[in-house]
Amino acid sequence: MLRDELNQSMKAAMRAKEARKLSTIRLILAAVKEKDIELRTANSDDRDDDAVITDILSKMVKQRNDSIKAYEEAGRCELAEREREEIGIIQNFLPKQLTDAEIKAVCEAVVAEIGATGLKDIGRCMAVLKEKYAGQMDFAKASGTIKALLS
């Protein structure tokens, strides 16, 4: 399980005295704990634990990419570099990301699978992609690809 892998990595980072890795993993675990509390109050027992954690990790990567852009525009390159390091650590826990060619092939397969014919079917296509490929692709790219296929 991903939760166990995170805990083991945190212990290893403590032993190796890797401060950046340790702080990043602690941030991840805090976000996971927060989501656990949120799901407990919402009574959502049907979600897979690894899927929830993967979703959290994907959001964290996206947040850091946004921060990098802001830091670079403000001329704060040292902070942007720190964010890049955190992205590298977070991505170690995510499944392998699909390439642009693989995203296109997957999008074409989904369009054919559900029989999408027009732009009104983008939502259904995206729902299938998010179910099958959570954490494995940039859904903004996938949305653009599907839109191009259905136009």
Secondary structure, DSSP 8 states (H G I E B T S, - for coil): -HHHHHHHHHHHHHHHT-HHHHHHHHHHHHHHHHHHHHHHHHT--SS-HHHHHHHHHHHHHHHHHHHHHHHHHTT-HHHHHHHHHHHHHHHTTS-----HHHHHHHHHHHHHHHT--SGGGHHHHHHHHHHHSTTTS-HHHHHHHHHHHH-
